[in-house]
Amino acid sequence: MLQPADRRNFMRHSNIMVDVGKWPIFTLLSPQEIASIRKACVFGTSANEAIYITHNDEVFVFGLNCSNCLGTGDNQSTIVPKKLEALCGKKISSLSYGSGPHVLLCTEDGEVYAWGHNGYSQLGNGATNQGITPVQVCTNLLIKRVVEVACGSHHSMALSADGDLYAWGYNNCGQVGSGSTANQPTPRRVSNCLQGKMVVSIACGQTSSMAIVNNGEVYGWGYNGNGQLGLGNNGNQLTPCRVAALHGVCILQIVCGYAHTLALSDEGLLYAWGANTYGQLGTGNKSNQLSPLQIMMEKERVVEIAACHSAHISAARTQSGQVYMWGQCRGQSVVLPHLTHFACTDDVFACFATPAVMWRLLSVEQEDYLTVAESLRREFDSPETSDLKFRVDGKYIHVHKAVLKIRCEHFRTMFQSYWNEDMKEVIEIDQFSYPVYRAFLEYLYTDCVDLLPEDAIGLLDLATSYCENRLKKLCQHIIKRGITVENAFSLLSAAVRYDAEDLEEFCFKFCVNHLTDVTQTTAFWQMDGPLLKEFIAKASKCGAFRN
């Protein structure tokens, strides 16, 4: 029998690290803020709201703030993250959101908090006024330790550690599972066919609800106009009804799109049913499916599926890490699972979902693992692992011959000219300064350059000597950003000397645009004769000396 903890472990092991920067809203944050993020979720009708939890367990929100869904206590939008003091230190473990939107979450201690849109009592507080700050949901839940939450468009569900399921909010189609269509103002236990059964997983479509019990059976209730309950008909269900077509199949994971459902079995088999207007079932056509249909049968074992009630897109990841997507992909209908180049299903939603929300609370916790690029960056100038030193201006820089040979033709040629026994352990460099040569070697490890514009001139000289064209371009960009009236002629002279045509043209135009001020600088009068004559002639042709 599958326990709630087993299911959560299954989902945790399915997690692949992902970059939150792929979601447009996170481009508002600084690199330092991005690096602080441990968990995050993008939500809202236009993916214009976000919440994130830091490594210090602080909670921040930013975005449009529709219906007070940021929980900041006001109705003001913000592009600067604001801290939610009420949630800091609460150790958020599960989070979901509705279409209002309203936000629902639970903590590791099993507490449930809600805020935002509340027109149908989806916050579970018995009222219908908007929740402007996070408030704990108390009715019937104070004595329970909630381990998972889920939201439809305007209804909410919470699953306790002992397998009890509670639902509340909008109930026009029976999505609360109470046996009527009256809205449910506070959490009510969902029973009927679930009485005596342990629920281990839950999911919500816009106005439908799904649950898995510990023997792998699936139950559905609520709106069924597109067959999203998988019952073989399109009649709404006011109470939970078992999906009989999955008899004998043990389901581990279930997710809901706007009006379709995906289910994954313990054998890695994928089933789909419900609305198919955009091909979101992956059946090769756009016909709705009233009962579960197995898809991706010719593919390898599926280990994770993804969908979200605010979108018509589906995604799946296989055992070998291949990620497929189908459905409404940026407005285009993809009717069969399409193999992507993504590493995780989350990337599908960042790049192709409409809106570009997250389908789950995303974990971006750093593992004790470094990529090749990160490992190289760390080992630059490391005395412990290096096998070669450069001495520049009396200072040592520790490097690795293999890295230099791989990254730079100049060093490859240099090292090949030595017999192994003749290879020096220390190489003296006297034609370049220490900051310049260190920046060059660090560039070979990181692909980045961090130098002041004045030092970038020396690095431009080195890049020209070593025929490093990409580095040459990077230097030119740095120099352009640092040009001033005082150094413009010096930079122009350097550009001419190092045959940097793009930089030369940039410096020339700057000098012409600031001609009066530039001609009064020391650098102008120290320029050598031929270059000065060439500048005056070229500036004259541009009309720089006209009255």
matplotlib code that plots the C-alpha trace (Angstrom):
import matplotlib.pyplot as plt

x = [0.0, 1.3, 1.4, 1.3, 5.0, 5.9, 4.2, 6.0, 9.3, 8.6, 7.9, 11.0, 13.3, 11.7, 13.0, 15.6, 17.4, 16.1, 16.9, 14.1, 15.6, 13.9, 10.6, 10.4, 9.3, 12.4, 14.6, 13.5, 15.7, 19.4, 21.9, 22.3, 18.5, 18.3, 21.1, 19.2, 16.1, 15.4, 11.8, 9.6, 6.3, 5.1, 1.3, -1.5, -3.6, -0.7, 2.1, 2.7, 3.0, 5.7, 6.5, 9.9, 11.5, 15.1, 17.8, 17.2, 13.5, 12.4, 9.4, 9.2, 6.5, 6.4, 4.3, 0.9, -1.0, -4.4, -7.0, -4.4, -2.8, 0.6, -0.6, 1.3, -1.6, -2.4, -3.5, -0.3, 1.7, 5.5, 8.5, 10.6, 10.3, 8.4, 8.9, 5.9, 6.8, 3.9, 5.3, 9.0, 10.4, 7.3, 9.1, 6.6, 6.2, 3.3, 1.7, -1.1, -3.0, -6.4, -7.6, -8.7, -6.0, -6.0, -3.0, -3.0, 0.0, 0.9, 4.0, 6.1, 4.3, 1.0, -0.5, -2.5, -2.5, -4.5, -5.0, -6.1, -9.4, -12.3, -15.5, -16.6, -15.0, -12.1, -9.9, -11.9, -12.6, -16.3, -16.3, -16.2, -14.0, -10.5, -7.7, -5.1, -2.5, -1.8, -4.2, -4.2, -7.1, -8.5, -11.9, -11.5, -7.8, -6.2, -6.1, -4.7, -1.2, -1.8, 0.9, -0.5, -2.8, -4.4, -6.5, -9.0, -10.1, -12.0, -12.0, -9.4, -8.4, -6.1, -4.8, -3.8, -1.0, -3.5, -5.2, -8.2, -9.2, -10.9, -12.4, -14.1, -15.0, -16.8, -19.1, -21.2, -20.4, -19.8, -16.1, -16.1, -17.6, -20.3, -23.2, -24.7, -23.8, -23.9, -20.6, -18.7, -17.4, -15.1, -13.1, -15.3, -14.1, -14.7, -16.2, -18.9, -16.8, -13.7, -15.0, -12.5, -9.9, -6.5, -6.0, -2.3, -2.4, -4.7, -5.1, -7.5, -8.7, -10.5, -13.8, -12.9, -11.1, -9.1, -7.6, -5.5, -5.9, -3.3, -4.1, -3.6, -7.3, -8.3, -11.4, -12.9, -15.7, -17.0, -17.3, -17.1, -18.3, -15.2, -14.8, -12.0, -13.1, -12.5, -15.8, -16.8, -19.5, -19.7, -22.0, -21.0, -20.4, -21.3, -19.4, -16.2, -16.6, -13.9, -12.4, -13.3, -11.4, -8.2, -9.1, -6.0, -3.7, -1.8, -1.6, 1.3, 0.9, -2.1, -2.1, -4.9, -4.8, -7.6, -10.0, -7.9, -6.2, -2.9, -2.1, 1.1, 1.2, 3.8, 4.9, 5.7, 2.6, 0.9, -2.9, -4.7, -8.4, -10.7, -10.6, -8.4, -9.0, -5.3, -4.0, -3.2, -4.0, -1.2, -3.4, -2.6, -6.0, -8.2, -11.1, -12.1, -11.6, -14.2, -12.1, -8.4, -6.3, -2.7, -0.3, 3.4, 3.3, 6.2, 8.4, 10.4, 9.2, 7.7, 8.8, 7.1, 4.1, 3.1, 0.0, -1.6, -5.2, -4.5, -3.1, -3.8, -0.2, 1.1, 4.7, 6.4, 9.9, 11.2, 13.6, 16.6, 15.7, 14.0, 11.4, 8.3, 5.6, 2.3, -1.0, -1.1, 2.6, 2.8, -0.4, 0.5, -1.4, 0.9, -1.2, 1.6, 4.3, 7.2, 10.7, 12.4, 15.9, 14.8, 16.2, 13.0, 9.2, 9.4, 11.3, 8.3, 6.1, 8.7, 9.1, 5.9, 2.9, 0.3, 0.5, 4.1, 3.2, 4.8, 2.9, 4.3, 6.2, 9.6, 12.7, 15.9, 17.9, 21.6, 22.9, 26.4, 27.2, 29.2, 28.9, 32.1, 32.0, 31.5, 34.4, 36.7, 35.8, 36.5, 39.9, 41.3, 44.5, 44.3, 47.7, 46.4, 45.5, 47.6, 50.6, 51.9, 52.6, 52.9, 54.9, 53.9, 55.2, 56.5, 53.1, 52.1, 49.0, 48.3, 46.9, 46.4, 48.3, 45.5, 42.9, 45.2, 45.9, 42.2, 41.1, 43.9, 45.8, 48.7, 49.3, 48.7, 51.5, 53.7, 53.4, 53.8, 57.2, 58.5, 59.7, 58.0, 61.3, 62.0, 58.6, 59.1, 57.1, 57.1, 56.8, 57.9, 55.7, 57.1, 55.2, 51.9, 50.8, 49.6, 45.9, 45.8, 47.4, 45.4, 42.2, 43.2, 43.9, 40.7, 38.8, 40.1, 38.4, 35.2, 34.5, 34.1, 36.2, 36.2, 38.5, 38.4, 38.3, 41.9, 43.2, 41.0, 43.3, 46.2, 44.0, 43.0, 46.8, 47.1, 44.1, 45.5, 48.9, 47.4, 44.8, 41.9, 39.1, 36.2, 38.3, 39.1, 35.4, 34.8, 37.6, 36.1, 32.7, 34.4, 36.3, 33.2, 31.4, 34.3, 34.9, 35.1, 36.2, 39.5, 40.4, 38.7, 41.8, 43.9, 41.3, 41.1, 44.9, 44.8, 42.0, 44.1, 47.2, 45.4, 43.4, 40.1, 38.0, 34.6, 36.2, 38.1, 34.8, 33.1, 35.9, 36.1, 32.4, 32.6, 35.5, 33.6, 30.5, 32.5, 35.1, 35.5, 36.0, 38.2, 40.6, 41.4, 42.6, 46.2, 45.7, 44.8, 48.0, 50.1, 48.8, 51.4, 51.5, 50.3, 47.3, 46.4, 46.5, 44.4, 41.8, 41.5, 41.1, 38.5, 36.6, 36.7, 35.0, 32.3, 31.7, 33.0, 34.6, 31.7, 30.3]
y = [0.0, 3.5, 5.9, 9.7, 9.9, 7.3, 9.4, 12.6, 10.8, 9.5, 13.1, 14.4, 11.8, 12.9, 16.4, 17.8, 21.0, 23.9, 27.6, 29.9, 32.6, 30.9, 32.4, 36.0, 37.5, 36.4, 38.5, 41.4, 39.9, 40.5, 37.5, 37.7, 37.4, 34.5, 32.7, 33.0, 31.1, 27.6, 27.2, 29.2, 29.4, 31.6, 32.0, 34.3, 34.6, 36.1, 34.5, 38.0, 37.0, 35.0, 33.8, 32.4, 31.0, 31.6, 29.3, 31.3, 30.3, 33.9, 34.3, 37.0, 37.9, 40.3, 41.0, 42.3, 41.5, 40.7, 40.2, 40.7, 37.4, 38.6, 38.8, 42.0, 43.7, 46.1, 46.0, 47.5, 45.7, 45.6, 44.7, 44.8, 41.6, 42.2, 40.0, 38.1, 38.2, 35.9, 33.0, 33.4, 30.4, 28.3, 25.8, 25.7, 22.2, 22.4, 25.3, 25.7, 28.6, 29.3, 31.5, 34.5, 34.0, 32.7, 31.0, 28.0, 26.4, 24.1, 23.9, 21.0, 21.3, 20.7, 24.2, 25.6, 29.3, 31.0, 34.5, 36.3, 36.0, 34.7, 35.4, 31.7, 31.2, 29.4, 30.6, 28.5, 31.2, 31.3, 34.7, 36.0, 39.1, 39.0, 37.8, 40.6, 38.7, 35.0, 33.6, 30.1, 27.9, 26.5, 24.9, 21.1, 21.4, 22.5, 18.9, 17.6, 17.6, 18.6, 17.3, 18.5, 21.2, 21.7, 24.4, 24.5, 27.8, 28.8, 25.7, 24.3, 20.9, 19.7, 16.2, 15.2, 12.8, 10.2, 10.2, 12.3, 14.8, 18.2, 20.5, 23.9, 26.9, 27.1, 24.1, 24.8, 21.5, 19.4, 19.9, 20.0, 16.5, 17.3, 15.8, 19.2, 22.2, 24.7, 26.5, 25.2, 28.1, 26.1, 22.9, 19.8, 16.2, 14.5, 11.1, 9.0, 6.6, 7.7, 6.8, 4.4, 4.9, 6.6, 9.3, 9.7, 12.3, 15.0, 17.3, 19.8, 20.9, 24.2, 22.8, 19.2, 17.2, 14.0, 11.8, 8.6, 6.2, 4.0, 1.0, 3.0, 3.5, 6.9, 8.8, 11.9, 14.4, 17.8, 19.1, 16.4, 18.1, 17.1, 13.7, 14.9, 12.6, 9.6, 7.9, 7.0, 9.8, 13.6, 14.0, 16.0, 14.1, 15.6, 13.0, 11.0, 8.2, 5.6, 5.6, 2.0, 1.9, 1.9, -1.2, -3.3, -0.4, 1.1, 4.9, 6.8, 10.3, 12.3, 15.8, 18.0, 20.5, 23.0, 20.3, 17.2, 14.6, 12.6, 9.6, 7.6, 4.0, 2.2, 0.5, 3.8, 3.7, 7.0, 7.5, 10.5, 11.6, 14.7, 17.7, 17.5, 20.8, 21.5, 18.0, 18.0, 14.3, 13.4, 10.9, 12.3, 14.0, 16.6, 14.4, 14.4, 11.2, 10.1, 7.2, 6.8, 6.0, 4.8, 7.1, 7.1, 3.3, 3.1, 5.3, 4.1, 4.1, 7.4, 8.6, 12.0, 13.8, 17.5, 19.6, 22.7, 23.7, 27.2, 25.8, 23.2, 21.8, 18.4, 17.2, 14.0, 12.8, 9.3, 7.1, 8.2, 11.9, 12.7, 15.3, 15.4, 18.1, 18.3, 20.3, 24.1, 25.0, 28.8, 28.9, 26.0, 22.7, 19.8, 16.6, 14.0, 14.0, 16.0, 15.2, 18.4, 19.3, 20.2, 18.5, 18.7, 19.2, 22.5, 24.0, 23.1, 25.4, 28.2, 28.3, 27.0, 27.2, 29.9, 31.5, 30.6, 29.5, 26.7, 23.5, 22.8, 24.5, 24.3, 23.2, 24.8, 23.6, 23.1, 19.6, 18.6, 18.4, 20.7, 20.9, 20.7, 24.5, 25.1, 22.7, 24.5, 27.8, 26.6, 25.1, 28.2, 29.4, 26.4, 25.4, 22.0, 20.7, 22.8, 21.4, 24.7, 28.2, 31.6, 34.3, 37.8, 40.9, 38.6, 37.0, 33.4, 32.2, 28.4, 26.6, 23.2, 22.4, 20.3, 23.1, 25.6, 23.1, 22.5, 26.1, 28.0, 27.4, 29.5, 27.2, 24.0, 25.0, 26.1, 22.9, 20.7, 22.4, 21.1, 17.6, 16.6, 16.6, 20.2, 21.6, 24.2, 24.2, 28.0, 30.2, 33.9, 36.5, 40.0, 41.5, 41.8, 43.0, 40.7, 41.9, 41.4, 38.0, 36.7, 37.9, 36.1, 32.8, 33.1, 33.7, 30.3, 28.7, 30.7, 32.4, 35.7, 38.8, 41.1, 44.0, 47.8, 49.4, 50.7, 47.2, 45.8, 47.7, 45.5, 42.4, 43.5, 43.6, 40.0, 38.8, 40.2, 38.6, 35.2, 35.3, 35.0, 36.6, 36.1, 37.5, 40.4, 41.2, 41.0, 43.5, 45.8, 45.7, 46.5, 49.4, 50.8, 50.9, 52.8, 55.5, 59.1, 62.4, 62.0, 58.6, 58.6, 59.4, 56.9, 54.2, 55.3, 55.0, 51.5, 50.4, 51.4, 49.7, 46.4, 46.5, 46.5, 48.0, 48.0, 49.7, 52.2, 53.3, 53.6, 55.7, 57.8, 58.7, 59.4, 61.8, 63.6, 63.9, 65.4, 67.2, 70.4, 68.7, 65.9, 68.3, 69.9, 66.7, 65.7, 62.5, 64.5, 66.5, 63.5, 61.6, 60.8, 62.9, 60.4, 59.2, 62.8, 63.8, 60.8, 61.7, 65.3, 64.2, 61.7, 64.1, 66.7, 64.4, 63.8, 67.6, 67.9, 71.3, 73.0, 76.2]
z = [0.0, -0.9, 2.0, 1.6, 2.6, 0.0, -2.7, -1.6, -1.6, -5.2, -6.3, -4.5, -6.2, -9.5, -9.0, -11.4, -10.6, -12.7, -13.2, -12.1, -14.4, -17.3, -16.0, -17.3, -14.0, -12.2, -14.5, -12.2, -9.5, -9.0, -9.2, -5.4, -4.9, -7.4, -5.6, -2.3, -3.6, -2.2, -3.5, -5.8, -7.6, -10.5, -10.7, -11.8, -14.9, -16.8, -14.8, -13.3, -9.6, -7.8, -4.3, -3.2, -0.1, 0.6, 2.2, 5.4, 5.2, 4.5, 2.2, -0.5, -3.1, -6.0, -9.1, -10.1, -6.9, -8.5, -5.8, -3.1, -4.0, -2.9, 0.7, 1.5, 3.2, 0.4, -3.2, -4.6, -7.3, -6.8, -8.9, -5.8, -3.6, -0.3, 2.7, 4.1, 7.8, 8.8, 6.8, 7.5, 9.3, 8.6, 6.3, 3.5, 2.0, -0.5, -2.3, -4.9, -6.4, -8.0, -10.9, -8.8, -7.9, -4.3, -2.7, -0.4, 1.3, 4.1, 6.2, 7.5, 10.8, 8.9, 9.2, 6.3, 5.2, 2.6, 1.1, -2.1, -3.9, -1.8, -3.7, -3.1, 0.3, -1.2, 1.7, 4.0, 6.6, 6.3, 4.6, 1.1, 1.5, 0.0, 2.2, 2.2, 4.3, 4.9, 7.5, 9.0, 7.9, 11.1, 10.8, 11.0, 10.2, 13.5, 14.8, 11.4, 10.0, 6.4, 4.0, 0.6, -0.8, -4.2, -5.8, -8.7, -10.2, -7.0, -4.7, -2.4, -1.0, 1.8, 2.4, 6.0, 6.9, 8.0, 4.5, 5.2, 2.5, 3.1, 0.4, 0.4, -1.8, -5.1, -5.7, -8.7, -10.3, -7.2, -7.1, -3.3, -3.2, -0.6, -2.5, -3.4, -5.5, -2.6, -1.9, 1.0, 3.3, 5.5, 5.1, 5.0, 5.0, 1.7, 2.4, 0.6, -1.6, 0.2, 3.6, 5.2, 2.5, 2.8, 0.2, -0.7, -3.5, -4.8, -7.9, -9.2, -12.6, -13.0, -11.6, -11.0, -8.3, -8.4, -5.7, -5.5, -2.5, -1.1, -3.2, -6.4, -7.2, -8.7, -7.8, -9.5, -8.9, -10.0, -13.5, -16.2, -19.4, -21.3, -19.6, -17.4, -14.5, -16.8, -15.9, -19.5, -19.6, -19.4, -16.5, -13.4, -10.2, -6.8, -4.8, -5.5, -8.1, -8.8, -12.3, -13.1, -16.4, -14.3, -12.4, -11.8, -12.5, -9.5, -10.1, -8.4, -9.7, -11.1, -12.5, -13.9, -16.7, -17.3, -18.4, -18.9, -16.6, -16.8, -14.6, -14.1, -13.0, -10.8, -14.0, -15.7, -18.0, -18.8, -19.2, -20.4, -20.6, -20.8, -23.1, -26.2, -28.1, -28.3, -28.4, -24.7, -24.4, -26.9, -28.8, -32.2, -32.7, -31.0, -29.9, -26.2, -24.4, -21.8, -20.4, -19.6, -22.7, -22.6, -24.5, -25.2, -25.4, -27.8, -25.5, -22.5, -19.0, -17.8, -14.4, -14.1, -15.6, -15.4, -16.0, -14.5, -14.2, -15.7, -18.9, -21.7, -21.9, -20.8, -20.2, -19.2, -18.3, -19.1, -17.1, -19.2, -18.7, -22.0, -21.7, -23.9, -24.3, -26.1, -26.1, -26.4, -26.7, -27.1, -29.1, -31.3, -31.0, -30.6, -30.8, -30.1, -27.4, -28.8, -27.7, -26.4, -25.4, -21.8, -18.8, -16.7, -17.1, -15.3, -18.3, -20.6, -18.5, -18.3, -22.1, -23.7, -21.3, -21.7, -19.1, -18.2, -14.6, -12.6, -12.2, -8.7, -5.9, -7.5, -5.5, -6.5, -3.5, -4.4, -4.2, -3.3, -7.0, -9.3, -13.0, -15.1, -15.5, -11.8, -11.0, -13.4, -11.9, -8.4, -9.3, -11.0, -9.1, -6.8, -5.4, -4.3, -7.8, -10.2, -12.1, -13.4, -12.2, -13.9, -12.2, -13.2, -11.4, -8.6, -8.0, -8.8, -10.6, -10.3, -13.4, -15.0, -18.3, -19.6, -19.2, -21.0, -23.8, -24.3, -24.2, -25.9, -29.2, -27.9, -25.0, -27.0, -29.4, -26.5, -24.6, -27.6, -28.3, -24.9, -24.2, -20.9, -19.1, -20.3, -19.2, -16.5, -13.4, -13.3, -16.4, -16.2, -17.9, -18.3, -21.3, -19.5, -16.0, -13.3, -13.4, -17.2, -17.2, -14.3, -16.0, -19.2, -17.4, -15.4, -18.6, -19.8, -16.8, -16.7, -20.1, -18.2, -17.8, -14.8, -15.4, -15.3, -18.7, -18.2, -17.7, -20.5, -23.0, -21.8, -22.1, -25.6, -26.5, -25.1, -26.9, -30.2, -29.5, -28.7, -31.5, -29.0, -31.1, -28.6, -25.8, -28.1, -28.5, -24.7, -24.1, -26.6, -24.9, -21.5, -23.0, -24.6, -21.3, -19.7, -22.3, -21.1, -22.4, -20.6, -22.0, -25.4, -27.4, -25.5, -26.3, -29.9, -30.2, -28.6, -30.9, -33.9, -32.5, -31.9, -35.1, -33.3, -36.0, -34.2, -31.1, -33.3, -35.0, -31.6, -30.1, -33.2, -33.0, -29.3, -29.9, -32.7, -30.6, -27.7, -29.9, -28.0, -24.6, -26.0, -27.8, -24.5, -22.8, -22.3, -24.3, -27.4, -27.4, -26.7, -29.7, -32.3, -35.4, -38.1, -35.9, -35.1, -38.8, -39.7, -37.0, -38.2, -41.8, -41.0, -38.6, -41.3, -43.8, -41.2, -41.0, -37.4, -38.1, -39.8, -38.2]

ax = plt.figure().add_subplot(projection="3d")
ax.plot(x, y, z, "-o")
ax.set_aspect("equal")
plt.show()
